[in-house]
Amino acid sequence: MSDAKVLINFSSSVYTDLEVANKAGNIAEKMTNNPNFPIPLMELDAVIVANTTYRASLEKVENGTKEDTVIKNENRRILEKALKSLGLYVQIKSNGNQAIILNSGFDVAGKREPVGKLPKPEGFGVK
């Protein structure tokens, strides 16, 4: 169990706007007063502040202007960066322990396994 990896991709292709805000809130909740991370963390504080700012800008976008959308996108970029930084800290602190990573609210990457020998292709031709 010492080779688990923290997933730190929070891009829009993985999470919608609301999902990334909810994920950040879940991580902040699980890491606050977590015995695996006893020292107050600047990275956790940065995620909490960035998520609060992002949620506020997300609410403005619903009936807002193009400027509000640009601000929301910038706030999302800041939140993603803060989450990535915190995820890297969790990776180091957990030493690859899957239970500690999951306890922090982050997800774990699936283990890579070799595919093996593929069967010989049949029934195709080239024209």
C-alpha positions in Angstrom: 0.0 0.0 0.0 2.9 2.3 -0.2 2.6 3.3 -3.8 -0.8 5.1 -3.9 -0.9 8.4 -5.8 -3.0 11.4 -5.0 -5.1 12.6 -7.9 -4.4 16.3 -8.4 -6.2 17.1 -11.6 -9.1 19.4 -11.0 -9.4 20.8 -14.5 -12.8 21.5 -16.1 -12.5 18.3 -18.1 -12.6 16.4 -14.9 -14.8 18.5 -12.6 -17.6 20.9 -13.4 -17.6 24.4 -11.8 -19.9 23.2 -8.9 -18.2 19.9 -8.5 -14.7 21.4 -8.0 -16.2 23.8 -5.4 -17.8 20.9 -3.6 -14.7 18.8 -3.8 -12.6 21.6 -2.3 -15.1 22.0 0.5 -15.1 18.3 1.2 -11.3 18.2 1.3 -11.2 21.3 3.6 -13.7 19.7 6.0 -11.9 16.3 6.1 -8.5 17.8 6.6 -9.5 20.3 9.4 -8.6 18.7 12.7 -7.4 15.6 11.0 -4.9 13.7 13.2 -2.9 12.7 10.1 -2.3 16.4 9.5 -2.0 17.9 13.0 -0.1 21.1 12.1 -2.1 24.0 10.8 -1.4 24.1 7.1 -0.9 27.2 4.9 -1.9 25.1 1.9 -5.2 24.2 3.6 -5.9 27.8 4.5 -5.2 28.7 0.9 -7.8 26.2 -0.3 -10.4 27.4 2.1 -9.9 31.1 1.1 -9.7 30.3 -2.6 -12.9 28.1 -2.4 -14.8 30.9 -0.6 -13.8 33.4 -3.2 -14.6 31.0 -6.1 -18.0 30.1 -4.7 -18.9 33.8 -4.5 -17.8 34.4 -8.1 -19.7 31.3 -9.2 -22.9 32.8 -7.8 -22.3 36.1 -9.6 -22.0 34.3 -13.0 -25.5 33.0 -13.0 -27.0 36.4 -14.0 -23.8 38.2 -14.5 -21.7 39.7 -17.3 -18.7 38.4 -19.3 -16.5 40.1 -16.8 -18.0 38.0 -14.0 -17.2 34.9 -16.1 -13.6 35.9 -16.5 -13.3 36.6 -12.8 -14.9 33.2 -12.0 -12.4 31.4 -14.4 -9.5 33.2 -12.8 -10.7 32.2 -9.3 -11.1 28.6 -10.5 -7.5 28.6 -11.7 -6.4 29.9 -8.3 -8.5 27.2 -6.5 -7.1 24.4 -8.8 -3.5 25.6 -8.0 -4.2 25.6 -4.3 -5.7 22.1 -4.4 -2.8 20.8 -6.4 -0.4 22.3 -3.9 -2.3 20.7 -1.0 -2.5 17.4 -2.9 1.3 17.3 -3.3 1.6 18.0 0.5 -0.8 15.1 1.2 1.2 12.8 -1.1 4.4 13.5 0.8 2.9 13.4 4.2 0.9 10.1 3.5 4.0 8.4 2.1 1.7 6.7 -0.4 -0.6 5.3 2.2 -4.0 4.9 0.5 -6.0 5.2 3.8 -4.4 8.5 4.7 -4.9 9.9 1.2 -8.6 8.9 1.2 -9.0 10.2 4.8 -7.9 13.6 3.6 -10.7 13.9 1.0 -8.5 13.4 -2.0 -9.0 10.6 -4.5 -6.4 7.9 -5.3 -5.2 7.1 -8.8 -6.0 3.6 -10.0 -3.1 1.2 -10.0 -1.6 0.6 -13.4 -1.4 -2.9 -14.6 0.1 -4.3 -17.8 -2.5 -5.2 -20.4 -0.7 -8.3 -21.4 -0.5 -9.9 -24.9 -3.3 -8.7 -27.2 -5.0 -11.2 -29.5 -4.0 -11.3 -33.1 -6.4 -9.1 -35.2 -8.5 -11.0 -37.6 -10.9 -10.2 -40.4 -9.6 -6.9 -41.7 -8.0 -5.8 -45.0 -6.3 -2.9 -46.6 -7.5 -1.4 -49.8 
